[in-house]
Amino acid sequence: ISIFILVVVKEELDMLLQHPDVAGRKIPILFLANKMDLPDSLTTVKLVAGLGLERIQNKPWHIRATNALTGEGLQPAIEWLTDQIRDIYINKR
């Protein structure tokens, strides 16, 4: 992933987090770091730092390395999201 793309993604994320429909709500956010099988892919740690994800403190978020071609990482990611939705909207946590 190029620095340019990372900057664009960060700007889009910032706009999304500031949107009135999102800003005041406890909405879980799942980041899928796809194409992790490629040799030049960034680690999830570097993506967290590059996108500034640690500053998201009022919403549960999770980043998962994935490979859409093999399905690697997708099942645990969806399970995390399902658990979050259940906790927030069904169990009212």
N, CA, C and O atoms as a Tinker XYZ file with bonds, in Angstrom:
   372  protein
     1  N      0.864000   -1.185000    0.000000    73     2
     2  CA     0.000000    0.000000    0.000000    64     1     3
     3  C      0.902000    1.237000    0.000000    63     2     4     5
     4  O      1.864000    1.326000    0.762000    81     3
     5  N      0.576000    2.153000   -0.843000    73     3     6
     6  CA     1.404000    3.348000   -0.935000    64     5     7
     7  C      1.027000    4.353000    0.148000    63     6     8     9
     8  O     -0.070000    4.304000    0.705000    81     7
     9  N      1.944000    5.253000    0.434000    73     7    10
    10  CA     1.691000    6.306000    1.416000    64     9    11
    11  C      0.500000    7.151000    0.978000    63    10    12    13
    12  O     -0.313000    7.559000    1.807000    81    11
    13  N      0.396000    7.414000   -0.326000    73    11    14
    14  CA    -0.714000    8.211000   -0.847000    64    13    15
    15  C     -2.054000    7.552000   -0.522000    63    14    16    17
    16  O     -2.975000    8.215000   -0.048000    81    15
    17  N     -2.161000    6.264000   -0.775000    73    15    18
    18  CA    -3.411000    5.550000   -0.500000    64    17    19
    19  C     -3.716000    5.568000    0.990000    63    18    20    21
    20  O     -4.869000    5.751000    1.380000    81    19
    21  N     -2.705000    5.383000    1.827000    73    19    22
    22  CA    -2.895000    5.409000    3.274000    64    21    23
    23  C     -3.426000    6.767000    3.728000    63    22    24    25
    24  O     -4.299000    6.834000    4.593000    81    23
    25  N     -2.907000    7.839000    3.154000    73    23    26
    26  CA    -3.372000    9.192000    3.502000    64    25    27
    27  C     -4.832000    9.379000    3.082000    63    26    28    29
    28  O     -5.627000    9.943000    3.833000    81    27
    29  N     -5.177000    8.911000    1.899000    73    27    30
    30  CA    -6.553000    9.030000    1.412000    64    29    31
    31  C     -7.507000    8.233000    2.305000    63    30    32    33
    32  O     -8.577000    8.722000    2.665000    81    31
    33  N     -7.124000    7.027000    2.653000    73    31    34
    34  CA    -7.961000    6.182000    3.515000    64    33    35
    35  C     -8.137000    6.847000    4.882000    63    34    36    37
    36  O     -9.239000    6.841000    5.430000    81    35
    37  N     -7.078000    7.415000    5.433000    73    35    38
    38  CA    -7.159000    8.094000    6.728000    64    37    39
    39  C     -8.106000    9.285000    6.650000    63    38    40    41
    40  O     -8.905000    9.497000    7.562000    81    39
    41  N     -8.026000   10.063000    5.578000    73    39    42
    42  CA    -8.922000   11.210000    5.413000    64    41    43
    43  C    -10.377000   10.761000    5.296000    63    42    44    45
    44  O    -11.265000   11.378000    5.885000    81    43
    45  N    -10.621000    9.705000    4.549000    73    43    46
    46  CA   -11.984000    9.179000    4.408000    64    45    47
    47  C    -12.503000    8.657000    5.752000    63    46    48    49
    48  O    -13.664000    8.876000    6.099000    81    47
    49  N    -11.656000    7.980000    6.493000    73    47    50
    50  CA   -12.032000    7.480000    7.811000    64    49    51
    51  C    -12.364000    8.633000    8.742000    63    50    52    53
    52  O    -13.360000    8.579000    9.464000    81    51
    53  N    -11.550000    9.667000    8.734000    73    51    54
    54  CA   -11.809000   10.837000    9.575000    64    53    55
    55  C    -13.155000   11.466000    9.242000    63    54    56    57
    56  O    -13.907000   11.836000   10.144000    81    55
    57  N    -13.465000   11.591000    7.957000    73    55    58
    58  CA   -14.756000   12.155000    7.552000    64    57    59
    59  C    -15.909000   11.258000    8.014000    63    58    60    61
    60  O    -16.933000   11.753000    8.486000    81    59
    61  N    -15.741000    9.953000    7.877000    73    59    62
    62  CA   -16.772000    9.019000    8.312000    64    61    63
    63  C    -17.021000    9.135000    9.811000    63    62    64    65
    64  O    -18.171000    9.177000   10.249000    81    63
    65  N    -15.951000    9.187000   10.597000    73    63    66
    66  CA   -16.083000    9.251000   12.055000    64    65    67
    67  C    -16.716000   10.558000   12.521000    63    66    68    69
    68  O    -17.299000   10.607000   13.604000    81    67
    69  N    -16.611000   11.605000   11.727000    73    67    70
    70  CA   -17.198000   12.899000   12.079000    64    69    71
    71  C    -18.628000   13.062000   11.567000    63    70    72    73
    72  O    -19.305000   14.024000   11.930000    81    71
    73  N    -19.089000   12.150000   10.742000    73    71    74
    74  CA   -20.439000   12.252000   10.194000    64    73    75
    75  C    -21.458000   12.172000   11.334000    63    74    76    77
    76  O    -21.298000   11.358000   12.244000    81    75
    77  N    -22.504000   13.004000   11.297000    73    75    78
    78  CA   -23.498000   13.029000   12.387000    64    77    79
    79  C    -24.160000   11.679000   12.661000    63    78    80    81
    80  O    -24.520000   11.395000   13.804000    81    79
    81  N    -24.323000   10.855000   11.650000    73    79    82
    82  CA   -24.945000    9.546000   11.863000    64    81    83
    83  C    -24.014000    8.559000   12.564000    63    82    84    85
    84  O    -24.465000    7.524000   13.055000    81    83
    85  N    -22.727000    8.871000   12.615000    73    83    86
    86  CA   -21.737000    7.954000   13.170000    64    85    87
    87  C    -21.109000    8.500000   14.454000    63    86    88    89
    88  O    -20.857000    7.746000   15.394000    81    87
    89  N    -20.863000    9.787000   14.493000    73    87    90
    90  CA   -20.059000   10.404000   15.558000    64    89    91
    91  C    -20.534000   10.082000   16.967000    63    90    92    93
    92  O    -19.711000    9.754000   17.822000    81    91
    93  N    -21.800000   10.161000   17.232000    73    91    94
    94  CA   -22.281000    9.976000   18.592000    64    93    95
    95  C    -22.751000    8.585000   18.924000    63    94    96    97
    96  O    -23.322000    8.366000   19.993000    81    95
    97  N    -22.527000    7.644000   18.043000    73    95    98
    98  CA   -23.032000    6.285000   18.255000    64    97    99
    99  C    -21.905000    5.291000   18.486000    63    98   100   101
   100  O    -20.803000    5.439000   17.957000    81    99
   101  N    -22.201000    4.290000   19.277000    73    99   102
   102  CA   -21.231000    3.223000   19.551000    64   101   103
   103  C    -21.384000    2.146000   18.473000    63   102   104   105
   104  O    -21.998000    1.101000   18.691000    81   103
   105  N    -20.812000    2.433000   17.319000    73   103   106
   106  CA   -20.899000    1.524000   16.179000    64   105   107
   107  C    -19.566000    0.780000   16.050000    63   106   108   109
   108  O    -18.517000    1.416000   15.952000    81   107
   109  N    -19.592000   -0.552000   16.047000    73   107   110
   110  CA   -18.336000   -1.288000   15.883000    64   109   111
   111  C    -17.767000   -1.093000   14.481000    63   110   112   113
   112  O    -18.504000   -1.040000   13.497000    81   111
   113  N    -16.451000   -0.988000   14.414000    73   111   114
   114  CA   -15.787000   -0.790000   13.132000    64   113   115
   115  C    -14.786000   -1.921000   12.924000    63   114   116   117
   116  O    -13.893000   -2.140000   13.742000    81   115
   117  N    -14.952000   -2.627000   11.825000    73   115   118
   118  CA   -14.060000   -3.728000   11.473000    64   117   119
   119  C    -13.222000   -3.318000   10.276000    63   118   120   121
   120  O    -13.756000   -2.957000    9.226000    81   119
   121  N    -11.916000   -3.375000   10.438000    73   119   122
   122  CA   -10.985000   -3.071000    9.356000    64   121   123
   123  C    -10.400000   -4.377000    8.859000    63   122   124   125
   124  O     -9.797000   -5.130000    9.623000    81   123
   125  N    -10.579000   -4.638000    7.584000    73   123   126
   126  CA   -10.015000   -5.835000    6.976000    64   125   127
   127  C     -8.767000   -5.439000    6.207000    63   126   128   129
   128  O     -8.836000   -4.729000    5.204000    81   127
   129  N     -7.631000   -5.905000    6.690000    73   127   130
   130  CA    -6.346000   -5.634000    6.031000    64   129   131
   131  C     -6.121000   -6.748000    5.020000    63   130   132   133
   132  O     -5.465000   -7.749000    5.305000    81   131
   133  N     -6.679000   -6.550000    3.840000    73   131   134
   134  CA    -6.644000   -7.583000    2.807000    64   133   135
   135  C     -5.293000   -7.615000    2.099000    63   134   136   137
   136  O     -4.474000   -6.705000    2.231000    81   135
   137  N     -5.093000   -8.677000    1.357000    73   135   138
   138  CA    -3.883000   -8.890000    0.557000    64   137   139
   139  C     -2.626000   -9.005000    1.421000    63   138   140   141
   140  O     -1.536000   -8.614000    1.001000    81   139
   141  N     -2.788000   -9.539000    2.615000    73   139   142
   142  CA    -1.653000   -9.671000    3.524000    64   141   143
   143  C     -0.662000  -10.730000    3.056000    63   142   144   145
   144  O      0.416000  -10.875000    3.633000    81   143
   145  N     -1.025000  -11.469000    2.010000    73   143   146
   146  CA    -0.113000  -12.469000    1.454000    64   145   147
   147  C      0.936000  -11.846000    0.538000    63   146   148   149
   148  O      1.911000  -12.502000    0.171000    81   147
   149  N      0.737000  -10.581000    0.170000    73   147   150
   150  CA     1.691000   -9.925000   -0.724000    64   149   151
   151  C      2.935000   -9.494000    0.038000    63   150   152   153
   152  O      2.836000   -9.068000    1.189000    81   151
   153  N      4.096000   -9.597000   -0.581000    73   151   154
   154  CA     5.350000   -9.310000    0.124000    64   153   155
   155  C      5.502000   -7.854000    0.600000    63   154   156   157
   156  O      6.194000   -7.599000    1.586000    81   155
   157  N      4.873000   -6.913000   -0.082000    73   155   158
   158  CA     5.038000   -5.511000    0.311000    64   157   159
   159  C      3.872000   -4.981000    1.149000    63   158   160   161
   160  O      3.734000   -3.769000    1.317000    81   159
   161  N      3.036000   -5.874000    1.674000    73   159   162
   162  CA     1.893000   -5.422000    2.471000    64   161   163
   163  C      2.357000   -4.926000    3.837000    63   162   164   165
   164  O      3.339000   -5.416000    4.396000    81   163
   165  N      1.630000   -3.948000    4.356000    73   163   166
   166  CA     1.935000   -3.420000    5.688000    64   165   167
   167  C      1.369000   -4.350000    6.745000    63   166   168   169
   168  O      0.332000   -4.978000    6.533000    81   167
   169  N      2.036000   -4.439000    7.864000    73   167   170
   170  CA     1.509000   -5.230000    8.972000    64   169   171
   171  C      0.310000   -4.506000    9.567000    63   170   172   173
   172  O      0.122000   -3.311000    9.337000    81   171
   173  N     -0.492000   -5.224000   10.325000    73   171   174
   174  CA    -1.638000   -4.582000   10.968000    64   173   175
   175  C     -1.170000   -3.507000   11.949000    63   174   176   177
   176  O     -1.841000   -2.489000   12.117000    81   175
   177  N     -0.036000   -3.724000   12.591000    73   175   178
   178  CA     0.510000   -2.725000   13.522000    64   177   179
   179  C      0.830000   -1.430000   12.775000    63   178   180   181
   180  O      0.527000   -0.338000   13.255000    81   179
   181  N      1.441000   -1.559000   11.607000    73   179   182
   182  CA     1.768000   -0.363000   10.820000    64   181   183
   183  C      0.507000    0.313000   10.286000    63   182   184   185
   184  O      0.456000    1.539000   10.186000    81   183
   185  N     -0.512000   -0.481000    9.943000    73   183   186
   186  CA    -1.770000    0.105000    9.489000    64   185   187
   187  C     -2.472000    0.853000   10.621000    63   186   188   189
   188  O     -3.017000    1.936000   10.410000    81   187
   189  N     -2.456000    0.275000   11.813000    73   187   190
   190  CA    -3.054000    0.962000   12.973000    64   189   191
   191  C     -2.381000    2.311000   13.177000    63   190   192   193
   192  O     -3.057000    3.321000   13.373000    81   191
   193  N     -1.062000    2.332000   13.131000    73   191   194
   194  CA    -0.318000    3.580000   13.312000    64   193   195
   195  C     -0.579000    4.547000   12.160000    63   194   196   197
   196  O     -0.816000    5.734000   12.385000    81   195
   197  N     -0.535000    4.045000   10.937000    73   195   198
   198  CA    -0.708000    4.902000    9.766000    64   197   199
   199  C     -2.087000    5.521000    9.662000    63   198   200   201
   200  O     -2.232000    6.644000    9.179000    81   199
   201  N     -3.104000    4.796000   10.114000    73   199   202
   202  CA    -4.471000    5.308000   10.070000    64   201   203
   203  C     -4.869000    6.012000   11.362000    63   202   204   205
   204  O     -5.937000    6.620000   11.437000    81   203
   205  N     -4.015000    5.931000   12.377000    73   203   206
   206  CA    -4.329000    6.574000   13.650000    64   205   207
   207  C     -5.493000    5.907000   14.368000    63   206   208   209
   208  O     -6.281000    6.580000   15.032000    81   207
   209  N     -5.604000    4.605000   14.240000    73   207   210
   210  CA    -6.753000    3.905000   14.826000    64   209   211
   211  C     -6.780000    3.963000   16.350000    63   210   212   213
   212  O     -7.847000    3.868000   16.958000    81   211
   213  N     -5.615000    4.118000   16.965000    73   211   214
   214  CA    -5.573000    4.150000   18.429000    64   213   215
   215  C     -6.345000    5.346000   18.988000    63   214   216   217
   216  O     -6.697000    5.348000   20.168000    81   215
   217  N     -6.609000    6.346000   18.179000    73   215   218
   218  CA    -7.360000    7.515000   18.660000    64   217   219
   219  C     -8.872000    7.269000   18.693000    63   218   220   221
   220  O     -9.615000    8.065000   19.267000    81   219
   221  N     -9.327000    6.173000   18.083000    73   219   222
   222  CA   -10.755000    5.831000   18.133000    64   221   223
   223  C    -11.020000    5.177000   19.481000    63   222   224   225
   224  O    -10.731000    3.997000   19.680000    81   223
   225  N    -11.568000    5.951000   20.396000    73   223   226
   226  CA   -11.778000    5.437000   21.748000    64   225   227
   227  C    -13.243000    5.295000   22.131000    63   226   228   229
   228  O    -13.555000    4.676000   23.148000    81   227
   229  N    -14.143000    5.854000   21.339000    73   227   230
   230  CA   -15.557000    5.791000   21.702000    64   229   231
   231  C    -16.336000    4.745000   20.899000    63   230   232   233
   232  O    -17.564000    4.682000   20.965000    81   231
   233  N    -15.613000    3.942000   20.154000    73   231   234
   234  CA   -16.233000    2.870000   19.376000    64   233   235
   235  C    -15.327000    1.634000   19.426000    63   234   236   237
   236  O    -14.104000    1.754000   19.358000    81   235
   237  N    -15.927000    0.461000   19.544000    73   235   238
   238  CA   -15.088000   -0.736000   19.466000    64   237   239
   239  C    -14.595000   -0.914000   18.034000    63   238   240   241
   240  O    -15.370000   -0.788000   17.086000    81   239
   241  N    -13.320000   -1.204000   17.880000    73   239   242
   242  CA   -12.777000   -1.442000   16.549000    64   241   243
   243  C    -11.803000   -2.602000   16.603000    63   242   244   245
   244  O    -11.242000   -2.938000   17.646000    81   243
   245  N    -11.627000   -3.196000   15.439000    73   243   246
   246  CA   -10.749000   -4.362000   15.346000    64   245   247
   247  C    -10.158000   -4.386000   13.944000    63   246   248   249
   248  O    -10.840000   -4.083000   12.965000    81   247
   249  N     -8.910000   -4.741000   13.860000    73   247   250
   250  CA    -8.276000   -4.892000   12.548000    64   249   251
   251  C     -7.825000   -6.335000   12.413000    63   250   252   253
   252  O     -7.268000   -6.916000   13.344000    81   251
   253  N     -8.072000   -6.902000   11.246000    73   251   254
   254  CA    -7.741000   -8.306000   11.025000    64   253   255
   255  C     -7.034000   -8.444000    9.678000    63   254   256   257
   256  O     -7.522000   -7.959000    8.657000    81   255
   257  N     -5.893000   -9.103000    9.689000    73   255   258
   258  CA    -5.190000   -9.425000    8.452000    64   257   259
   259  C     -6.006000  -10.487000    7.715000    63   258   260   261
   260  O     -6.426000  -11.485000    8.301000    81   259
   261  N     -6.219000  -10.254000    6.428000    73   259   262
   262  CA    -7.034000  -11.186000    5.654000    64   261   263
   263  C     -6.417000  -11.462000    4.290000    63   262   264   265
   264  O     -5.540000  -10.743000    3.812000    81   263
   265  N     -6.907000  -12.520000    3.695000    73   263   266
   266  CA    -6.574000  -12.867000    2.318000    64   265   267
   267  C     -7.879000  -13.340000    1.698000    63   266   268   269
   268  O     -8.325000  -14.459000    1.952000    81   267
   269  N     -8.484000  -12.495000    0.892000    73   267   270
   270  CA    -9.785000  -12.819000    0.310000    64   269   271
   271  C     -9.726000  -14.021000   -0.630000    63   270   272   273
   272  O    -10.727000  -14.718000   -0.800000    81   271
   273  N     -8.581000  -14.269000   -1.235000    73   271   274
   274  CA    -8.469000  -15.403000   -2.156000    64   273   275
   275  C     -8.570000  -16.735000   -1.432000    63   274   276   277
   276  O     -9.172000  -17.679000   -1.944000    81   275
   277  N     -7.983000  -16.817000   -0.239000    73   275   278
   278  CA    -8.008000  -18.069000    0.514000    64   277   279
   279  C     -9.050000  -18.056000    1.625000    63   278   280   281
   280  O     -9.412000  -19.105000    2.158000    81   279
   281  N     -9.535000  -16.857000    1.973000    73   279   282
   282  CA   -10.490000  -16.736000    3.068000    64   281   283
   283  C     -9.826000  -16.598000    4.422000    63   282   284   285
   284  O    -10.510000  -16.463000    5.437000    81   283
   285  N     -8.514000  -16.631000    4.452000    73   283   286
   286  CA    -7.780000  -16.548000    5.718000    64   285   287
   287  C     -8.126000  -15.247000    6.456000    63   286   288   289
   288  O     -8.061000  -14.158000    5.885000    81   287
   289  N     -8.490000  -15.382000    7.720000    73   287   290
   290  CA    -8.770000  -14.234000    8.572000    64   289   291
   291  C    -10.201000  -13.730000    8.508000    63   290   292   293
   292  O    -10.614000  -12.948000    9.365000    81   291
   293  N    -10.965000  -14.159000    7.513000    73   291   294
   294  CA   -12.322000  -13.636000    7.364000    64   293   295
   295  C    -13.279000  -14.148000    8.440000    63   294   296   297
   296  O    -14.060000  -13.370000    8.989000    81   295
   297  N    -13.230000  -15.424000    8.744000    73   295   298
   298  CA   -14.139000  -16.005000    9.740000    64   297   299
   299  C    -13.960000  -15.338000   11.113000    63   298   300   301
   300  O    -14.954000  -14.926000   11.711000    81   299
   301  N    -12.730000  -15.218000   11.632000    73   299   302
   302  CA   -12.578000  -14.551000   12.927000    64   301   303
   303  C    -13.029000  -13.083000   12.897000    63   302   304   305
   304  O    -13.537000  -12.563000   13.890000    81   303
   305  N    -12.839000  -12.433000   11.764000    73   303   306
   306  CA   -13.253000  -11.032000   11.644000    64   305   307
   307  C    -14.766000  -10.909000   11.742000    63   306   308   309
   308  O    -15.275000  -10.056000   12.469000    81   307
   309  N    -15.477000  -11.746000   11.020000    73   307   310
   310  CA   -16.941000  -11.709000   11.044000    64   309   311
   311  C    -17.464000  -12.119000   12.420000    63   310   312   313
   312  O    -18.460000  -11.572000   12.894000    81   311
   313  N    -16.799000  -13.075000   13.056000    73   311   314
   314  CA   -17.199000  -13.469000   14.412000    64   313   315
   315  C    -17.038000  -12.309000   15.383000    63   314   316   317
   316  O    -17.897000  -12.100000   16.239000    81   315
   317  N    -15.950000  -11.550000   15.266000    73   315   318
   318  CA   -15.750000  -10.380000   16.125000    64   317   319
   319  C    -16.883000   -9.376000   15.918000    63   318   320   321
   320  O    -17.459000   -8.874000   16.883000    81   319
   321  N    -17.197000   -9.089000   14.662000    73   319   322
   322  CA   -18.255000   -8.117000   14.358000    64   321   323
   323  C    -19.606000   -8.598000   14.885000    63   322   324   325
   324  O    -20.368000   -7.818000   15.456000    81   323
   325  N    -19.893000   -9.858000   14.695000    73   323   326
   326  CA   -21.147000  -10.434000   15.189000    64   325   327
   327  C    -21.231000  -10.310000   16.710000    63   326   328   329
   328  O    -22.274000   -9.935000   17.245000    81   327
   329  N    -20.147000  -10.620000   17.402000    73   327   330
   330  CA   -20.118000  -10.498000   18.857000    64   329   331
   331  C    -20.346000   -9.060000   19.299000    63   330   332   333
   332  O    -21.065000   -8.812000   20.268000    81   331
   333  N    -19.739000   -8.115000   18.596000    73   331   334
   334  CA   -19.899000   -6.704000   18.939000    64   333   335
   335  C    -21.340000   -6.253000   18.758000    63   334   336   337
   336  O    -21.896000   -5.570000   19.618000    81   335
   337  N    -21.933000   -6.631000   17.657000    73   335   338
   338  CA   -23.326000   -6.257000   17.401000    64   337   339
   339  C    -24.233000   -6.865000   18.454000    63   338   340   341
   340  O    -25.146000   -6.205000   18.950000    81   339
   341  N    -23.987000   -8.109000   18.791000    73   339   342
   342  CA   -24.778000   -8.780000   19.823000    64   341   343
   343  C    -24.635000   -8.056000   21.158000    63   342   344   345
   344  O    -25.631000   -7.797000   21.833000    81   343
   345  N    -23.412000   -7.730000   21.538000    73   343   346
   346  CA   -23.176000   -7.064000   22.820000    64   345   347
   347  C    -23.819000   -5.684000   22.879000    63   346   348   349
   348  O    -24.422000   -5.315000   23.887000    81   347
   349  N    -23.690000   -4.929000   21.802000    73   347   350
   350  CA   -24.191000   -3.559000   21.802000    64   349   351
   351  C    -25.701000   -3.480000   21.645000    63   350   352   353
   352  O    -26.368000   -2.757000   22.385000    81   351
   353  N    -26.233000   -4.209000   20.700000    73   351   354
   354  CA   -27.634000   -4.045000   20.343000    64   353   355
   355  C    -28.579000   -5.054000   20.972000    63   354   356   357
   356  O    -29.769000   -4.772000   21.114000    81   355
   357  N    -28.088000   -6.201000   21.345000    73   355   358
   358  CA   -28.959000   -7.205000   21.949000    64   357   359
   359  C    -28.758000   -7.249000   23.463000    63   358   360   361
   360  O    -29.731000   -7.218000   24.217000    81   359
   361  N    -27.509000   -7.321000   23.910000    73   359   362
   362  CA   -27.220000   -7.376000   25.339000    64   361   363
   363  C    -27.139000   -5.989000   25.972000    63   362   364   365
   364  O    -27.027000   -5.870000   27.192000    81   363
   365  N    -27.196000   -4.944000   25.151000    73   363   366
   366  CA   -27.191000   -3.530000   25.614000    64   365   367
   367  C    -25.996000   -3.187000   26.479000    63   366   368   369
   368  O    -26.137000   -2.542000   27.517000    81   367
   369  N    -24.808000   -3.623000   26.048000    73   367   370
   370  CA   -23.584000   -3.310000   26.800000    64   369   371
   371  C    -22.936000   -2.077000   26.281000    63   370   372
   372  O    -21.896000   -1.664000   26.793000    81   371
